[in-house]
Amino acid sequence: MAEESEPSGDGQERPSTAAGRRGRRSGAAPGDGEGRTTTVRDARPAKVSLPNRIVRFLREVVAELRKVIWPNRKQLITYTIVVLIFVSFMVALVAGLDFVFAQAVAFVFGT
């Protein structure tokens, strides 16, 4: 079977199928010995010592903290008030539901 190609604009033909772009024939079976080779695990860099990893981690933490946009005083007060109101609402909601369910259980079981 002939592989279809399409012109790529630079004078070279580009395979039209994904298998062709990977360098495989469209009818090639996986066990034909063609295709990509497996990665070699020995190519990974050697493990770095624990103190070096800790220092690198701390450097990355500081670098990320520099990217943070810190709120000014007015924003901080506004955010704090919003959070306190929301938490108060959720506490009241859960307490109300707890009371309603406790009354329902007492009514059903007659205690």
C-alpha positions as CSV (number, residue, x, y, z in Angstrom):
1,M,0.0,0.0,0.0
2,A,1.4,3.4,-1.0
3,E,1.5,6.1,1.7
4,E,-0.2,9.3,0.8
5,S,1.7,12.5,1.1
6,E,0.8,16.2,0.9
7,P,3.1,19.0,-0.1
8,S,4.3,21.0,2.9
9,G,5.2,24.2,1.2
10,D,9.0,23.9,1.6
11,G,9.5,21.5,-1.3
12,Q,9.3,18.4,0.8
13,E,6.3,16.1,1.0
14,R,4.7,15.6,4.4
15,P,2.9,12.3,5.3
16,S,-0.8,12.8,5.7
17,T,-1.3,10.2,8.4
18,A,-0.2,10.3,12.0
19,A,1.6,6.9,11.5
20,G,3.5,8.4,8.6
21,R,4.5,11.4,10.6
22,R,5.9,9.1,13.3
23,G,7.9,7.3,10.7
24,R,5.8,4.2,10.6
25,R,4.2,2.6,7.6
26,S,0.4,2.6,7.8
27,G,0.3,-1.2,7.6
28,A,3.2,-2.0,10.0
29,A,2.4,-4.2,12.9
30,P,3.7,-3.2,16.3
31,G,6.1,-6.1,16.5
32,D,7.8,-5.4,13.2
33,G,10.7,-3.7,15.0
34,E,9.8,-0.3,13.6
35,G,8.6,2.8,15.3
36,R,9.8,4.6,18.3
37,T,12.3,3.0,20.7
38,T,11.6,2.9,24.4
39,T,13.1,5.4,26.7
40,V,16.2,4.4,28.6
41,R,15.7,4.9,32.3
42,D,19.5,5.2,32.8
43,A,19.3,8.5,31.0
44,R,17.7,10.2,34.0
45,P,19.9,12.4,36.1
46,A,21.3,11.0,39.3
47,K,19.4,11.7,42.5
48,V,20.4,14.9,44.2
49,S,21.2,14.9,47.9
50,L,18.5,15.7,50.4
51,P,20.0,19.1,51.5
52,N,20.3,20.2,47.9
53,R,16.7,19.3,47.3
54,I,15.5,21.2,50.3
55,V,17.5,24.3,49.3
56,R,16.0,24.0,45.8
57,F,12.5,23.6,47.2
58,L,12.9,26.7,49.4
59,R,14.2,28.8,46.4
60,E,11.2,27.8,44.4
61,V,8.9,28.7,47.2
62,V,10.4,32.1,47.5
63,A,10.2,32.5,43.7
64,E,6.5,31.6,43.8
65,L,5.8,34.0,46.7
66,R,7.3,36.8,44.7
67,K,4.7,36.2,42.0
68,V,1.8,36.6,44.4
69,I,-0.2,39.8,44.2
70,W,-0.6,40.7,47.9
71,P,-3.8,42.6,48.9
72,N,-3.5,46.1,50.3
73,R,-5.1,47.0,53.8
74,K,-8.5,48.0,52.4
75,Q,-8.8,44.8,50.3
76,L,-7.7,42.7,53.3
77,I,-10.3,44.2,55.6
78,T,-13.0,43.7,52.9
79,Y,-12.0,40.1,52.3
80,T,-12.0,39.4,56.0
81,I,-15.5,40.8,56.5
82,V,-16.8,38.8,53.6
83,V,-15.3,35.6,55.0
84,L,-16.7,36.2,58.5
85,I,-20.2,36.9,57.1
86,F,-20.1,33.8,55.0
87,V,-18.8,31.6,57.8
88,S,-21.5,33.1,60.2
89,F,-24.2,32.3,57.6
90,M,-23.0,28.7,57.1
91,V,-22.8,28.1,60.9
92,A,-26.4,29.4,61.3
93,L,-27.6,27.2,58.4
94,V,-26.0,24.1,59.8
95,A,-27.3,24.9,63.3
96,G,-30.8,25.4,61.9
97,L,-30.7,22.2,60.0
98,D,-29.4,20.3,63.0
99,F,-32.3,21.7,65.1
100,V,-34.9,20.8,62.4
101,F,-33.5,17.3,62.1
102,A,-33.3,16.8,65.8
103,Q,-36.9,17.8,66.2
104,A,-37.9,15.5,63.3
105,V,-36.1,12.5,64.9
106,A,-37.7,13.3,68.3
107,F,-41.1,13.4,66.7
108,V,-40.6,10.2,64.8
109,F,-39.2,8.2,67.7
110,G,-41.2,10.0,70.4
111,T,-38.4,10.8,72.8
